[in-house]
């Protein structure tokens, strides 16, 4: 998608685009009325001050965090039309400090942690409604069953059923809006809570009122999805849809608050206020549609996690995994390793907590930390856009103040379950850091040589008919981003390992992952015609790298342009096909025993190589068939072991 097409896509407002937005963008935030007020009043006596104060806080949280921060400001920060925390980082990293990589890692890690807790709490909060009819009913097996089926179906994609997501969520939002309005009609005075005075009263004057922010934050969970899915739906489609969504949400929360006001002095009990305002005659319909909405919301979040990890892989801050594309839907992908990791995490959450009200402590922390990281990145984006410093500090200062308040309120819940989120988030962050730092250390000690110094030798080797031909086309994947230098290990592989590798043409191929999401470009430098070429691919970080396929296209294109003399360089192979046979060589390293590293660096490198064993092999990652592949390994010495104490024993 070109820059002009991207701009037009985001300016357009269409019915189809708005339906997609409602179906995949707002699922998480749209199911929050099922559990937000339940979390606030769980094991708490209902009071008028807290009921009105909670509604006021919810309203203004949706105004500041969702509407102003994400819908109005963050959606402007598109990276070639795409959004998400890693897209935002890729957008600002060229102009900002190196430490922002840690902010992006932390944001991505806690967003993944959010992906482990959101499906369980959403599905549980819907299914638990059955306890209104069957008190004490054990919902855990049903919740676990729904989650397992949901993850099993990820591998098939949502091309077909995805088309019903939008209409189904429109019905859901319409339902909760009408339901809320019906309850609200009994006491319209509840709307006075939209005055921020009631929020202030609760937070300042009510005993432990401030700590309720930890539960109130749940009303804005899923706001990050507004940004992450911008490339699927379009900026203006999301914005116009949000008007409808926000009205429905406010009506739902106001309707629940009306019920709370009618039951001052009582406890909510085990049933969410949402189900208390459902008329008995349509209870089962409400239960079914609520469960369906939570399944759709979970599906969208799981797909979002796949996209997040795929971006992290392309940005070299996450181990490589097999990425599949189960349908023709743009941007829809499936990562088996992540799918099963999320499934185990989600099921474990259900088995550990058993009830949705016990999950909200873990939920709030991950959401808050993700929002904090995105605010820091937004500050960098506003600086790049040269927004006046005073406005930049004012905007980000307000968001930081709100989010730090939410974080402080959530920290008290660490012992109640928040520790699980912290462990998951920090573990994922540690994986990202080790992978990133390990690659940096490895790259920093990788010796490069001038390719020009070896051109005569390569040319002579190519023409030496006394040596057996290793391949017609010998292709090395290189990390060098210039045709002027090449890894010494590659030169050693051609010239020194065993018999020299004779080929008609030597190709050095570099894959460059761009900061933009979608791009497929290449360039060719002819070093010696019919002998040595350097090819560079520029791929977007959301593209699937099919290097074997792309490379053959490049060679065919060069033949058509007469940049390769087929009869001269490929005479023997020409009878079979135009380009002859290919042999791709991938160079890989192993940690040598001849190392004596400091403790920390030793830990990083050993952990990096352990992650390397768990990650997908390079030939799969680059889309290379094993029938045309040669893998070679060389020892990596980070800090050489030097000792001169060895003495010879005299016989």
ABEGO torsion letter per residue (X at the ends): XBAAAAAAAAABBBAAAAAAAAAAAAAAAAAAAAAAAAAAABGBBBBAAAAAAAAAAAAAAAAAAAAAAAAAAAAABBBGGBBEAAAAAAAAAAABBAAAAAAAAAAAAAAAAAAAAAAAAAAAAAAAAAAAABBGBBAAAAAAAAAAAAAAAAAAEAAAAAAAAAAAAAAAAAAAAAAAAAAAAABAAAAAAABAAAAAAAAAABBGAAAAAAAAAAAABGAAAAAAAAAAAEAAAAAAAAAAAAAAAAAAAAAAAAAAAAABGBBAEABBAAAAABBAAAAAAAAAAAAAAAAAAAAAAAAAAAAAAAAAAAAGABBBBBBBBABABBGBBBBAAAAAAAAAAAAAAAAAAGBAAAAAAAAAAAAAAAAAAAAAAAAAAAAAAGBBAAAAAAAAAAAAAAAAAAAAAAAAAAAAGAAAAAAAAAAAAAAAAAAAAAAAAAAAABBBBBAAAAAAAAAAAAABAABBBABABBBBBBABABAABBBAAAAAAAAABEBBBBBABBBBBBBBBBABABBBBBBBBBABBGABBBBBBBBBAABBBBAAAAAAAAAAAAAAAGABBAAAAAAAAAAABAAEBBBBBBBBBBBBAABBBBAAAAAAAAAAAAAAAABBBAAAAAGBBAAABBBBBBBBBABBBBBAABBBBBX
